[in-house]
Amino acid sequence: MKLQVNGTTYDIDIIGQKIMVDDTELAAKVEDDEITFGENTFYLDFVQEGGEEGQASLMIVNGMTYLISKSSFGYKQLKDIKAPISGKVKDIFAEAGGKVKEGQTIAIVEAMKMEIQIKSPSAGTVKEIKACKDQPIKTGDIVVTFE
């Protein structure tokens, strides 16, 4: 995939715990909200995700803000949609058995005085809603599962 960070484009390939950036291998340990390269650990928070390919996302890494956009990324059919950030579920816009379109807002999480929309990465049928309105939620908690 090609990833643009603050105007600079990088070729990124992720294979398990191995990350290739512009054909240079970086040994990394990736967890829900952090990534470690050698001795350096970076703490990640997505603040606002871009909805469509090429649309920028706002991301905070160790307190620094970056604009990141995906220019070429193939989504796999996901079974679980997870919370991108810890906060409180403000609203749910899907229901079990209901169909959703790619890019459709499924839920809104309120965090750091901002509302973060959780959007479906692909079209599908909702199997189960795992989160409830006004419920606290942590990064990586499952919000919705698909059939």
N, C-alpha and C positions, 0 to 999 in steps of 0.2 A: 504494500500500500504506500501511497505517497502522503506524507503528513507535513502540513505547513504550520510552522510555529513562529509567530511574530514576523511573518514575511519571508522566512527561510524555509525551503522545501527539502525534506529528507525522504529517502527511500527506506522503509521500515518493513522487515520481515520478522515475525514472531513465531518461533518453533519451540513449544514447551517453555522451558526457562531460558532458552537462548534467544537473544535479540540481535538482529543484524541491522546496523544503521549505515547506509551508504557502503555496503559490502564489508564493513568492519564488525566483527563479532564482539558483543558486549555480554559478559556473564552477568546475569541479573537474577535476583530473587523478587518475584512479583507476588504481592498480597493484595487484599481488597482495597486498602487505602494507602499503600506505600510500595515503593520499589527501591531495591538496593543494588547499586553498581559497586562492586568491590567493597570498600569501607564506607561508602557514602550512601546514606538513606535519605530518600525524598518522600515527603508526606503529601499525598494528593487529595485534592477536593475539587470535584467538578462543581462549578457554581451555576452555569447555565449552558445547556447543551444546544448546539445548532440542530435544527430539525431535519434539514436536507443535506445531501452530499454537497460538499464545498462550502456550506454555511458554517461560520466560525462558532466555536464553543469557547466559553470563558473558563479557565482552569487556574486554580491556585496551587503552586508547588512551593513548599517551605515558605509560605507567606508572600511569594512573588506571583503576580498575575500574568497569564499568558493567553493569547488568542490562538486557538488551534483549529485547523479545519482539515477534513479528510477529503482528498481529491480523488481517491480511488480505493474503495474498500468493499469487499464482498461480504455481505451478511449471511450467516448460516441461519436456518430456522431455529429460533430459540424456544426452549420449553419454559424457561423462567425469566421474568423481568424483575430485576433487583433494584433496590433503592440506590441511587448514585451518591447519596449524601445522607447523613443522619439529620433528623428533624422530626416534624409532626405531620402526619397525613392530613392535608387540608380538605381534599375531596377525591372521590373515586368516580370515574366516568365510564366504567365498564361493568359488565355483569356476567356471571357464570352462564355459559351457553351462548353468549352474544358474540357476534362477529366484529372484528376491528380491522381497520385499514392501516396500511403502512403509514407511519407518521402521525397517526391519530393519538391524541392525548388520552392516556389511560388514567393517570392520577396526578395530583399536585402535592408536592411535599414543601412545607414551609421550613426554611432553615436560614439562619443568619439574617433574619428580617427580609428574606427574598423568597419568592415562590418559584420552585423548580418543577417544570413540567416533565413527567415521565411519559415518553412517547413509544408507541409500538414500532420496533424495527422492521416489522413485516406484517402482512395481512395474516389473519388467523382467527381461530375460534377460542374464546376464553374458556378454560376448564374450571379454574377456581380463583376466587379473589382471596388473597391471604392477609390483606391489610384492611383496616377499618378507618373510617373518618375519625379524626381527633386522636388517633393512636400514635404514640411515639414510635419511631422507626430508626433503625441503625443502618449505616452503609452496608450494602450487601444483603439486607433482609429481602426475602422474596415478597413482591407486591402482588403479582399475577402469574398464574401458570397457564400455558396453552396446551391444547390437545395435541 
